Amino acid sequence: MQFLNLITEASDQEQILKDLSLGINSSFDLGILFLTPWQPYDPVMLYQDLAKRIPIKNFLCCTCAGIIGTDREIEGRPAASLFLAKLPGVAITPFYLNQIHLDGLKTPEDLYNFFEIYPNETPSFLVLSDPYAFDSNRFLKIINTAYKGSSVIGGLASSASGPQENILITNGQVYQEGLMGIILSGEVKVETVVSQGCRPFGQSFIVTKAKDNIIYELAGRPFYKVLEEALKSGTDYDRHLAKEAVFVGIAINEYQQDFKRGDFLIRPVMAIDPANGAGAIGDYINAGQTVQFHLRDAKTAKDDLHELLKLHKIKNPQTPQGVLVFSCNGRGLGLFKEHNHDIRIIQQYLGPVPAAGFFCAGEIGPVAGINFLHGFTNSMALFYAK
């Protein structure tokens, strides 16, 4: 396998084409172009011109708010990042779904017939989705059912402020909604690292009364009272962070006795009603599930990324041959107050390695082997030879 990243901050179309094809004199099995919208050109035309210069069998493009390359992150200004790969012995299956297609996929057999890919092929999914007119959560739910143990990594296009403004291109077909991606199987191992950037405080509790996304009681007591007491027993800094946002970590396995980093799916507390003590969170919840309150800040997000990459390196001492990075557009310079924060740490633990990606309107990746849609997360796909 061979991976390559080319990156440019040029705003002239011809210069962009030169920068992204510099020194390229061979064909590739996969190419993904991440492109900001602040360019004085047509993204579709740029994609088409680049496809004429570089023979790429499977070529995807996604518009985004900011891009990530091997050595830098670029936000709020013109930029493009091109990820290229030669993947001998790897089967690559491109696909596209809109909401109508998705509504017709109701059983695992429907997916097997649509993709012509089966669980015994241990596929990995790389996906790019529009956030406005496609139910990514439902897509992940049916993938989790049909392809148990298969990872789905990707992000939601972030260049738009409304429907039909993002651009997704797969092998020359242009879309402004839906989800596109590729399925990889064969002589490649795709490992994942998903950093949700939170830390727990207080203790864990069993949900004793809930409906839809509203938690009424934890351990038989009002949600609000339990949260209030947890904050009282915390530090002044905990209470300061809680004024900005509080999160609930939902245990992936509620039968587990001791919980550690990566055992929780992090969801925000959206609203609290002090009158009845209930709290609304950003996901569905059922009685019997285990939850723990979490907080997030720049230091916590930084520590979490360090810790998860350190653990990954211990388990996988070999250097990956390529990395795709899907980082929330709420991270980057706005959160960390420094340039190139995430990619610098990634290269510190995994590099030097060709890397590319973008700042997303939502990130997709597995937690404890189950694929979810996240926010404020860094979700990575790491490519190793099988």
NUVEX-793616 format. One record per residue (C-alpha): x, y, z; residue number from 1. Coordinates in steps of 0.02 Angstrom, whole numbers, plus 50000, padded with zeros to 5 digits. Layout:
<lozas>
LOZA     u     v     w kolfi
LOZA     X     Y     Z   NUM
...
</lozas>
This chain:
<lozas>
LOZA     u     v     w kolfi
LOZA 50000 50000 50000     1
LOZA 50052 50178 49969     2
LOZA 49973 50340 50031     3
LOZA 50005 50521 49986     4
LOZA 49939 50691 50037     5
LOZA 49953 50852 49939     6
LOZA 49891 51016 50011     7
LOZA 49875 51194 49949     8
LOZA 49819 51365 50009     9
LOZA 49819 51440 49834    10
LOZA 49664 51533 49775    11
LOZA 49702 51527 49589    12
LOZA 49627 51374 49505    13
LOZA 49777 51336 49395    14
LOZA 49896 51350 49542    15
LOZA 49785 51235 49645    16
LOZA 49789 51106 49506    17
LOZA 49979 51118 49497    18
LOZA 49999 51103 49685    19
LOZA 49885 50951 49697    20
LOZA 49964 50858 49551    21
LOZA 50145 50905 49584    22
LOZA 50259 50757 49549    23
LOZA 50114 50638 49516    24
LOZA 50151 50524 49370    25
LOZA 50055 50365 49411    26
LOZA 49877 50306 49442    27
LOZA 49790 50279 49609    28
LOZA 49653 50165 49671    29
LOZA 49577 50297 49786    30
LOZA 49573 50485 49796    31
LOZA 49478 50600 49914    32
LOZA 49477 50789 49886    33
LOZA 49430 50900 50033    34
LOZA 49391 51076 49975    35
LOZA 49341 51238 50062    36
LOZA 49206 51347 49983    37
LOZA 49306 51508 49992    38
LOZA 49380 51485 49820    39
LOZA 49351 51593 49664    40
LOZA 49309 51440 49558    41
LOZA 49182 51304 49531    42
LOZA 49223 51153 49644    43
LOZA 49148 51034 49516    44
LOZA 49257 51103 49377    45
LOZA 49411 51091 49488    46
LOZA 49369 50910 49527    47
LOZA 49346 50872 49342    48
LOZA 49510 50955 49293    49
LOZA 49603 50863 49430    50
LOZA 49527 50698 49373    51
LOZA 49598 50731 49199    52
LOZA 49773 50757 49270    53
LOZA 49778 50610 49390    54
LOZA 49707 50438 49346    55
LOZA 49605 50390 49501    56
LOZA 49492 50237 49496    57
LOZA 49382 50293 49641    58
LOZA 49381 50481 49665    59
LOZA 49276 50571 49798    60
LOZA 49259 50755 49840    61
LOZA 49180 50846 49987    62
LOZA 49163 51032 50023    63
LOZA 49202 51083 50201    64
LOZA 49234 51228 50320    65
LOZA 49418 51187 50344    66
LOZA 49542 51056 50288    67
LOZA 49674 50946 50369    68
LOZA 49836 50888 50289    69
LOZA 49990 50793 50343    70
LOZA 50073 50943 50426    71
LOZA 49938 51075 50451    72
LOZA 49757 51121 50481    73
LOZA 49682 51266 50382    74
LOZA 49523 51353 50438    75
LOZA 49426 51502 50371    76
LOZA 49525 51529 50211    77
LOZA 49548 51448 50040    78
LOZA 49627 51276 50050    79
LOZA 49619 51102 49975    80
LOZA 49687 50934 50033    81
LOZA 49703 50782 49920    82
LOZA 49721 50606 49992    83
LOZA 49785 50474 49870    84
LOZA 49809 50288 49895    85
LOZA 49870 50136 49801    86
LOZA 49786 49984 49876    87
LOZA 49840 49820 49793    88
LOZA 49736 49672 49848    89
LOZA 49600 49785 49918    90
LOZA 49422 49781 49850    91
LOZA 49348 49957 49842    92
LOZA 49159 49972 49824    93
LOZA 49093 50150 49799    94
LOZA 48912 50189 49841    95
LOZA 48786 50330 49859    96
LOZA 48625 50340 49959    97
LOZA 48492 50474 49972    98
LOZA 48350 50472 50098    99
LOZA 48233 50381 49977   100
LOZA 48363 50243 49953   101
LOZA 48389 50232 50141   102
LOZA 48202 50218 50177   103
LOZA 48198 50065 50065   104
LOZA 48335 49974 50161   105
LOZA 48242 49891 50304   106
LOZA 48329 49725 50335   107
LOZA 48510 49663 50333   108
LOZA 48469 49567 50174   109
LOZA 48419 49731 50092   110
LOZA 48593 49800 50129   111
LOZA 48681 49643 50069   112
LOZA 48588 49654 49904   113
LOZA 48619 49841 49887   114
LOZA 48806 49839 49926   115
LOZA 48842 49660 49868   116
LOZA 48956 49651 50020   117
LOZA 48935 49523 50160   118
LOZA 48988 49521 50343   119
LOZA 49113 49379 50318   120
LOZA 49214 49499 50208   121
LOZA 49246 49606 50364   122
LOZA 49215 49770 50271   123
LOZA 49261 49944 50330   124
LOZA 49155 50093 50279   125
LOZA 49221 50268 50242   126
LOZA 49077 50392 50223   127
LOZA 49045 50576 50185   128
LOZA 48870 50642 50216   129
LOZA 48764 50798 50198   130
LOZA 48692 50851 50368   131
LOZA 48528 50924 50304   132
LOZA 48431 50794 50206   133
LOZA 48496 50625 50262   134
LOZA 48467 50526 50422   135
LOZA 48645 50474 50464   136
LOZA 48590 50401 50631   137
LOZA 48470 50281 50546   138
LOZA 48604 50234 50419   139
LOZA 48724 50190 50560   140
LOZA 48590 50092 50652   141
LOZA 48558 49976 50505   142
LOZA 48744 49958 50470   143
LOZA 48773 49911 50652   144
LOZA 48639 49777 50635   145
LOZA 48691 49707 50467   146
LOZA 48881 49719 50485   147
LOZA 48916 49692 50669   148
LOZA 49096 49735 50711   149
LOZA 49127 49832 50550   150
LOZA 49188 50010 50574   151
LOZA 49108 50163 50493   152
LOZA 49221 50316 50491   153
LOZA 49185 50485 50413   154
LOZA 49110 50657 50431   155
LOZA 48968 50772 50383   156
LOZA 49004 50904 50251   157
LOZA 49023 51075 50331   158
LOZA 49035 51209 50197   159
LOZA 48850 51252 50195   160
LOZA 48730 51354 50300   161
LOZA 48576 51270 50226   162
LOZA 48512 51125 50119   163
LOZA 48576 51095 49943   164
LOZA 48734 51199 49973   165
LOZA 48862 51062 50010   166
LOZA 48941 50971 49863   167
LOZA 48978 50785 49864   168
LOZA 49056 50703 49712   169
LOZA 49091 50519 49686   170
LOZA 49169 50457 49524   171
LOZA 49104 50607 49427   172
LOZA 48926 50605 49495   173
LOZA 48882 50768 49585   174
LOZA 48762 50771 49733   175
LOZA 48701 50905 49853   176
LOZA 48620 50789 49979   177
LOZA 48632 50610 50042   178
LOZA 48782 50505 50089   179
LOZA 48923 50438 49983   180
LOZA 49065 50324 50028   181
LOZA 49173 50175 49992   182
LOZA 49181 50001 50067   183
LOZA 49353 49924 50090   184
LOZA 49388 49739 50106   185
LOZA 49535 49625 50072   186
LOZA 49718 49661 50110   187
LOZA 49693 49812 50222   188
LOZA 49662 49833 50408   189
LOZA 49570 49992 50457   190
LOZA 49594 50035 50641   191
LOZA 49499 50177 50724   192
LOZA 49531 50305 50860   193
LOZA 49383 50410 50918   194
LOZA 49422 50549 51042   195
LOZA 49263 50621 51118   196
LOZA 49364 50744 51223   197
LOZA 49270 50730 51388   198
LOZA 49309 50679 51566   199
LOZA 49188 50606 51693   200
LOZA 49147 50682 51862   201
LOZA 49047 50613 52007   202
LOZA 48990 50432 52003   203
LOZA 48889 50328 51881   204
LOZA 48700 50305 51901   205
LOZA 48565 50190 51837   206
LOZA 48426 50277 51741   207
LOZA 48265 50232 51831   208
LOZA 48139 50337 51734   209
LOZA 48155 50400 51555   210
LOZA 48059 50427 51395   211
LOZA 48132 50462 51223   212
LOZA 48278 50583 51256   213
LOZA 48218 50642 51427   214
LOZA 48289 50574 51590   215
LOZA 48171 50599 51736   216
LOZA 48259 50500 51871   217
LOZA 48431 50432 51911   218
LOZA 48437 50300 52048   219
LOZA 48258 50347 52095   220
LOZA 48295 50533 52116   221
LOZA 48263 50682 52000   222
LOZA 48395 50705 51865   223
LOZA 48420 50888 51911   224
LOZA 48448 50851 52096   225
LOZA 48577 50717 52057   226
LOZA 48670 50835 51939   227
LOZA 48662 50975 52068   228
LOZA 48739 50865 52203   229
LOZA 48873 50799 52085   230
LOZA 48926 50978 52047   231
LOZA 48925 51027 52231   232
LOZA 49048 50886 52267   233
LOZA 49158 50937 52121   234
LOZA 49287 51075 52105   235
LOZA 49261 51260 52071   236
LOZA 49329 51229 51897   237
LOZA 49201 51089 51869   238
LOZA 49062 51210 51913   239
LOZA 49138 51341 51798   240
LOZA 49139 51218 51651   241
LOZA 48962 51162 51691   242
LOZA 48901 51339 51659   243
LOZA 48957 51317 51478   244
LOZA 48898 51138 51449   245
LOZA 48866 50974 51538   246
LOZA 48869 50805 51453   247
LOZA 48800 50634 51493   248
LOZA 48906 50481 51457   249
LOZA 48795 50332 51414   250
LOZA 48881 50169 51455   251
LOZA 48894 50058 51301   252
LOZA 48885 49904 51413   253
LOZA 48775 49936 51566   254
LOZA 48826 49769 51642   255
LOZA 49007 49826 51658   256
LOZA 49067 49855 51837   257
LOZA 49210 49977 51811   258
LOZA 49208 50108 51673   259
LOZA 49358 50183 51585   260
LOZA 49395 50302 51442   261
LOZA 49303 50245 51286   262
LOZA 49165 50152 51379   263
LOZA 49040 50296 51363   264
LOZA 48947 50375 51219   265
LOZA 48951 50562 51254   266
LOZA 48792 50662 51228   267
LOZA 48754 50844 51279   268
LOZA 48626 50894 51408   269
LOZA 48511 51000 51299   270
LOZA 48392 51069 51430   271
LOZA 48343 51052 51612   272
LOZA 48173 51082 51690   273
LOZA 48199 51124 51875   274
LOZA 48011 51115 51902   275
LOZA 48000 50927 51874   276
LOZA 48187 50889 51887   277
LOZA 48201 50814 51712   278
LOZA 48343 50834 51589   279
LOZA 48340 50819 51400   280
LOZA 48496 50745 51316   281
LOZA 48553 50731 51136   282
LOZA 48502 50548 51111   283
LOZA 48371 50421 51157   284
LOZA 48387 50342 51329   285
LOZA 48300 50200 51419   286
LOZA 48274 50151 51600   287
LOZA 48407 50027 51654   288
LOZA 48549 50110 51562   289
LOZA 48702 50174 51656   290
LOZA 48757 50355 51640   291
LOZA 48888 50470 51712   292
LOZA 48905 50658 51699   293
LOZA 49049 50727 51595   294
LOZA 49132 50895 51563   295
LOZA 49235 50960 51417   296
LOZA 49365 51096 51392   297
LOZA 49522 51119 51288   298
LOZA 49635 51033 51416   299
LOZA 49519 50884 51432   300
LOZA 49504 50867 51243   301
LOZA 49693 50878 51226   302
LOZA 49724 50750 51365   303
LOZA 49596 50631 51291   304
LOZA 49677 50636 51119   305
LOZA 49850 50607 51194   306
LOZA 49789 50461 51300   307
LOZA 49694 50372 51161   308
LOZA 49836 50388 51036   309
LOZA 49959 50328 51168   310
LOZA 49852 50174 51201   311
LOZA 49833 50143 51014   312
LOZA 50021 50151 50990   313
LOZA 50049 50023 51128   314
LOZA 49926 49903 51045   315
LOZA 49986 49942 50868   316
LOZA 50173 49982 50874   317
LOZA 50189 49986 50685   318
LOZA 50170 50153 50597   319
LOZA 50009 50163 50496   320
LOZA 50030 50191 50311   321
LOZA 49895 50324 50300   322
LOZA 49770 50417 50410   323
LOZA 49604 50501 50377   324
LOZA 49555 50631 50507   325
LOZA 49376 50693 50538   326
LOZA 49378 50832 50668   327
LOZA 49233 50936 50731   328
LOZA 49226 51115 50669   329
LOZA 49207 51162 50853   330
LOZA 49385 51103 50887   331
LOZA 49534 51178 50797   332
LOZA 49590 51355 50831   333
LOZA 49425 51404 50912   334
LOZA 49444 51276 51053   335
LOZA 49631 51255 51074   336
LOZA 49689 51433 51031   337
LOZA 49833 51361 50931   338
LOZA 49861 51308 50752   339
LOZA 49877 51127 50696   340
LOZA 49830 51057 50867   341
LOZA 49757 50887 50824   342
LOZA 49867 50844 50674   343
LOZA 50024 50888 50772   344
LOZA 49976 50766 50911   345
LOZA 49927 50633 50784   346
LOZA 50096 50646 50700   347
LOZA 50183 50644 50869   348
LOZA 50115 50471 50908   349
LOZA 50087 50394 50736   350
LOZA 50199 50486 50615   351
LOZA 50274 50526 50503   352
LOZA 50121 50470 50405   353
LOZA 50023 50543 50258   354
LOZA 49860 50613 50328   355
LOZA 49710 50711 50265   356
LOZA 49536 50758 50320   357
LOZA 49423 50903 50364   358
LOZA 49329 50998 50497   359
LOZA 49155 50921 50502   360
LOZA 48977 50965 50548   361
LOZA 48970 50797 50637   362
LOZA 49092 50652 50652   363
LOZA 49061 50467 50628   364
LOZA 49156 50329 50715   365
LOZA 49141 50178 50830   366
LOZA 49140 50179 51019   367
LOZA 49161 50007 51099   368
LOZA 49133 49927 50928   369
LOZA 48969 50017 50889   370
LOZA 48961 50157 50759   371
LOZA 48886 50325 50810   372
LOZA 48867 50504 50749   373
LOZA 48963 50622 50865   374
LOZA 48994 50806 50897   375
LOZA 49154 50893 50958   376
LOZA 49249 50733 50918   377
LOZA 49405 50684 50823   378
LOZA 49373 50523 50729   379
LOZA 49517 50438 50638   380
LOZA 49538 50296 50515   381
LOZA 49713 50219 50518   382
LOZA 49766 50109 50374   383
LOZA 49881 49958 50400   384
LOZA 49928 49817 50284   385
LOZA 49837 49659 50336   386
</lozas>
